[in-house]
Amino acid sequence: MKKVSTSAISFIAAILSAGGIGVLPTDTLYGIVGSALNKKTVKRIYRLDEPNVKKPMIILINSLADLKLFDVVLDKKELALARRVWPGKVSVVIPVRARAVQKFVYLHRGTKSLAFRMPEPAWLRALLKKTGPLVAPSANLEGGPPAKTIAEAKKYFGANIEFYANAGRRVSPPSTIITLDRSGIKVLRKGAVKIS
């Protein structure tokens, strides 16, 4: 994968921090991204991406400390399990605490749980450190195949977003999706990482 330059990271971070959205390479596929803490931004992505409105988006985080922004607290065993799979191509579904259900309904869409992933690429973590957590559904319209190139992404979104970050052709299985609890790890979707 082509490296994203420091100047490009700063440019993209400024757009995202101002509530903009764009397409960039994640650790798996191209994603259409925006601030997870900006309700208007998330709503705009749902409207543009035309996904199932009841389906929550995966949230990219830079560190375990970012979970506190969503009132998520893991116990010692859950933390140990999270550290086994992060950073990496594993998305972890975590229940929303009762006191935060209403606050984050725009993200959990009634499921009362959120899915987080801590990606491995250093440049992406550097971006997340500047922007805070980002929602990152795959770059496609509902029912269409994920964009493997920026040209394919532009066919989906055209001039309706603020930027495209080109990193060549992206072909990868989606992230593995798991849940964590005191009994261990449960795989909800097999993907890029094999969990035994």
VOTIGU-919669 format. One line per 10 residues: their letters; for each residue x, y, z of C-alpha. Coordinates in pm, whole numbers, plus 50000, padded with zeros to 5 digits. Example, Ala and Ser with C-alpha at 12.3 -4.5 7.8 and 13.67 -1.06 7.14 Angstrom:
BEGIN
AS = 51230/49550/50780  51367/49894/50714
This chain:
BEGIN
MKKVSTSAIS = 50000/50000/50000  50123/50348/49916  50223/50555/50216  50007/50861/50291  50230/51166/50341  50238/51381/50654  50107/51679/50455  49818/51469/50321  49734/51353/50674  49719/51715/50795
FIAAILSAGG = 49504/51817/50496  49261/51528/50548  49249/51580/50925  49150/51944/50882  48858/51849/50656  48737/51572/50885  48771/51784/51199  48552/52048/51032  48276/51793/50973  48368/51694/50617
IGVLPTDTLY = 48368/51344/50473  48581/51161/50221  48709/50830/50091  49039/50690/50212  49212/50353/50243  49156/50183/50575  49346/49876/50694  49109/49663/50485  48920/49836/50202  48845/50192/50098
GIVGSALNKK = 48604/50351/50343  48388/50659/50341  48486/50831/50662  48373/51109/50894  48383/51205/51261  48203/50952/51480  48134/51225/51735  47959/51457/51488  47591/51363/51453  47545/51570/51138
TVKRIYRLDE = 47844/51405/50973  47722/51055/51057  47373/51141/50931  47521/51273/50607  47715/50950/50549  47402/50743/50609  47214/50959/50363  47491/50946/50102  47601/50586/50148  47240/50461/50146
PNVKKPMIIL = 47310/50179/50391  47060/49995/50601  46967/50272/50846  46942/50015/51126  47295/49886/51066  47562/50049/51285  47891/50159/51129  48231/50040/51246  48423/50308/51436  48800/50340/51390
INSLADLKLF = 48994/50439/51702  49356/50534/51768  49388/50389/52117  49200/50216/52397  49161/50557/52560  48926/50655/52274  48668/50411/52409  48606/50648/52701  48463/50900/52455  48175/50656/52410
DVVLDKKELA = 48144/50578/52783  48291/50233/52722  48487/50078/53008  48640/49731/52974  48723/49513/53271  49070/49356/53307  48982/49038/53118  48812/49228/52837  49114/49460/52812  49346/49161/52785
LARRVWPGKV = 49131/49016/52506  49120/49352/52325  49498/49377/52339  49522/49033/52179  49344/49150/51863  49436/49522/51846  49583/49682/51654  49461/49467/51369  49184/49385/51124  48939/49287/51397
SVVIPVRARA = 48625/49485/51484  48497/49440/51838  48128/49480/51923  48080/49627/52270  47746/49694/52446  47657/50058/52514  47614/50136/52883  47254/50215/52977  47333/50576/53063  47483/50634/52716
VQKFVYLHRG = 47219/50457/52503  47028/50775/52417  47340/50984/52360  47480/50746/52100  47158/50625/51937  47271/50795/51615  47559/50547/51609  47415/50225/51749  47085/50263/51556  46883/50086/51822
TKSLAFRMPE = 47119/49789/51859  47259/49928/52187  47609/49818/52088  47899/49975/51899  48171/49814/51687  48526/49947/51721  48849/49870/51535  49202/49988/51609  49383/49974/51274  49750/49887/51245
PAWLRALLKK = 49889/50125/50976  50093/50400/51142  49969/50672/50907  49605/50586/50981  49666/50590/51356  49838/50929/51313  49528/51057/51132  49297/50923/51404  49510/51091/51669  49440/51424/51497
TGPLVAPSAN = 49071/51370/51415  48942/51148/51692  48733/50836/51614  48598/50799/51260  48305/50601/51125  48429/50404/50825  48174/50200/50628  48305/50052/50304  48305/50291/50009  48000/50174/49817
LEGGPPAKTI = 47630/50235/49789  47398/49985/49958  47391/49665/49755  47695/49756/49544  48042/49601/49571  48302/49788/49779  48518/50023/49572  48861/49872/49505  48997/50189/49342  48939/50562/49371
AEAKKYFGAN = 48789/50557/49020  48524/50313/49143  48461/50526/49454  48414/50836/49238  48147/50655/49038  47957/50609/49364  48006/50951/49524  48130/51193/49257  48157/51550/49386  47931/51485/49687
IEFYANAGRR = 48225/51444/49927  48522/51663/50014  48820/51442/49929  48954/51116/49789  49283/50969/49917  49434/50740/49656  49639/50442/49771  49612/50228/49461  49401/49916/49430  49267/49784/49759
VSPPSTIITL = 49167/49419/49779  49118/49263/50122  48866/49054/50311  48654/49264/50548  48750/49282/50913  48670/48991/51141  48390/49090/51381  48387/48959/51737  48227/49024/52075  48411/49026/52407
DRSGIKVLRK = 48276/48908/52738  48400/48730/53048  48364/48392/52879  48604/48499/52601  48575/48586/52233  48281/48503/52006  48323/48541/51628  48025/48710/51460  48181/48738/51112  48485/48559/50974
GAVKIS = 48714/48798/50792  49072/48908/50744  49198/48765/51076  49144/48406/51185  49036/48387/51550  49079/48050/51719
